[in-house]
Amino acid sequence: MPVDVKQIGERVKQESALLSRLRSEVGKVIVGQTDLVERLLIGLLCNHHILIEGVPGLAKTLSVTTLAKTIQATFRRIQFTPDLLPADLIGTLIYNPKSGEFTTRKGPIFAHIILADEINRAPAKVQSALLEAMQERQVTIGDQTFKLDEPFMVLATQNPIEQEGTYPLPEAQVDRFMLKLKVTYPSRAEEREILKRMARSSPKMEVESVFTPPDIIRLRELADEIYMDEKLEDYVVSLVLATRNPKEVGLDIESLIQYGASPRATIYLTMAAKAHALLQGRGYVTPQDIKSIGMDVLRHRVIVSYEAEAEGKRSEDIVQQIFDTVPVP
């Protein structure tokens, strides 16, 4: 069945007003960080989770909480600490001595949007409990399994590994995050604006609710329908395959890569490119959509070798080399 790109484009134009309004609401509180806000929306449109990394004080938590306020959905913030237990996250069974029965007390994971703050300060057991919720969208308490409500999205923040009291997340868990974002310092002009808005005892943080769960589901369906040419699909596959076998594209960096990206990267890069096109007001994907979002999809899926670390090479450097080398259709 042929795809009517023009019709999809018309629907995208109709929804653009809603997306623009949401961005303007977030902009009432967040200064700059346009890439961060855009990527949070991409995660929301693709129904997947996001990992945000940056030093303290860069509005990571504030961005997530502000986005949650613009959506008519339940929101929970969970502060991850070294003494956190899985029961503190998913819930537990409470014994009633009068009836002699156990009752289920659900934890804060039962919400639409979860802010997992400083996720890399928690022990492995807690991270494993979160993994089931993220991947299976369900939680097991005792012998009962509970489905999580839709939409369900985990937005996790972490401090750089070099900071005190942090632990690297397992590769299996990091791979469950669709995007890994690196938040950087604001520009001089943005810092001046932050000073004007926030340097007071009670800064204004009020935003209006723009999205409802049915809006999110409708926009997700539209994102799935965004047209992507077969040549661009081949381009995505070539990029991911180059992380596993760089010699195929003429790159002699095989010794720098311990593990390449899995097929999950191919799926996520395609979905993210479609959502990026939707946010740009287009009903079709361009190579620039793939390049714009590609680093955030691939940076945590390319595991560098000890040789690369000795040379001071990061996964971002390798991914950038691949993007510079693989021919664009």
Secondary structure, DSSP 8 states (H G I E B T S, - for coil): ----HHHHHHHHHHHHHHHHHHHHHHHTT--S-HHHHHHHHHHHHHT-EEEEE--TTSSHHHHHHHHHHTBSS-EEEEE--TT--HHHHHEEEEEETTTTEEEEEE-TT-SSEEEEETGGGS-HHHHHHHHHHHHHSEEEETTEEEE--SS-EEEEEE--TTSTT-----HHHHTTEEEEEE-----HHHHHHHHHHHSSSS--------B-HHHHHHHHHHHHHSB--HHHHHHHHHHHHHHH-GGGGT---GGGEEE---HHHHHHHHHHHHHHHHHTT-SB--HHHHHHHHHHHHTTT-EE-HHHHHTT--HHHHHHHHHHHS---
